[in-house]
């Protein structure tokens, strides 16, 4: 009886490792496909400058896609950003 439980536990652990590896592979593939599609479709790229409440430039981000810019705009209050300047890169 105990041997069957140990075997079942080992099978479950093995299945967990397999699904973890498949998930990691899918994430890597998804990122690669996104990078290639952005390059092929020639999506616009932006330079973003983040300014704090004191008016100083806290960070400059280059080569940002529209999705990344949208994420910054949605989360600017979380990071204490008061102003964002967005410039389209050539």
C-alpha positions as CSV (number, residue, x, y, z in Angstrom):
1,X,0.0,0.0,0.0
2,X,2.7,2.4,1.0
3,X,4.7,1.5,-2.2
4,X,1.7,2.4,-4.3
5,X,1.5,5.8,-2.6
6,X,5.2,6.5,-3.2
7,X,4.9,5.5,-6.8
8,X,1.9,7.8,-7.2
9,X,3.8,10.6,-5.6
10,X,6.8,10.1,-7.9
11,X,4.5,10.1,-10.9
12,X,2.8,13.3,-9.8
13,X,6.2,15.0,-9.2
14,X,7.4,13.9,-12.6
15,X,4.2,15.2,-14.2
16,X,4.8,18.5,-12.4
17,X,8.3,18.8,-13.8
18,X,7.1,18.0,-17.3
19,X,4.3,20.7,-17.2
20,X,6.7,23.2,-15.7
21,X,9.2,22.6,-18.5
22,X,6.4,22.9,-21.1
23,X,5.2,26.2,-19.6
24,X,8.7,27.6,-19.5
25,X,9.2,26.6,-23.1
26,X,5.9,28.2,-24.1
27,X,6.9,31.5,-22.4
28,X,10.2,31.6,-24.2
29,X,8.6,30.8,-27.5
30,X,6.0,33.5,-26.9
31,X,8.6,36.1,-26.2
32,X,10.6,35.1,-29.3
33,X,7.5,35.2,-31.5
34,X,6.6,38.7,-30.2
35,X,10.1,40.1,-30.9
36,X,10.1,38.6,-34.4
37,X,6.6,39.8,-35.2
38,X,7.4,43.4,-33.9
39,X,10.5,43.4,-36.2
40,X,8.6,42.0,-39.2
41,X,5.6,44.1,-38.9
42,X,7.8,47.2,-38.3
43,X,5.8,48.4,-35.3
44,X,6.6,51.9,-34.0
45,X,9.1,52.2,-31.3
46,X,9.0,54.9,-28.7
47,X,11.5,56.7,-26.3
48,X,9.8,57.3,-22.9
49,X,11.0,59.7,-20.2
50,X,9.6,59.3,-16.7
51,X,9.4,62.4,-14.4
52,X,8.8,62.3,-10.7
53,X,6.7,64.8,-8.7
54,X,9.8,67.0,-8.2
55,X,10.2,67.4,-11.9
56,X,13.4,65.5,-12.3
57,X,13.8,62.9,-15.0
58,X,13.9,59.6,-13.1
59,X,14.4,57.2,-16.0
60,X,14.6,57.1,-19.8
61,X,13.4,54.0,-21.6
62,X,14.4,53.4,-25.2
63,X,12.9,51.0,-27.8
64,X,9.5,50.7,-26.1
65,X,6.5,49.2,-27.9
66,X,3.0,50.6,-27.7
67,X,2.1,47.8,-25.3
68,X,4.9,48.8,-23.0
69,X,3.9,52.4,-23.1
70,X,0.3,51.6,-22.3
71,X,1.5,49.6,-19.3
72,X,3.6,52.6,-18.1
73,X,0.6,54.9,-18.5
74,X,-1.6,52.5,-16.5
75,X,0.9,52.1,-13.6
76,X,2.4,55.6,-13.4
77,X,0.6,56.3,-10.0
78,X,2.1,53.2,-8.5
79,X,5.7,54.3,-9.2
80,X,5.2,58.0,-8.3
81,X,5.5,59.2,-11.8
82,X,3.8,62.5,-12.5
83,X,4.7,63.1,-16.1
84,X,5.7,60.9,-19.1
85,X,7.1,62.3,-22.3
86,X,6.8,59.9,-25.3
87,X,8.8,60.5,-28.5
88,X,8.5,58.3,-31.6
89,X,11.9,56.9,-32.5
90,X,12.9,56.9,-36.2
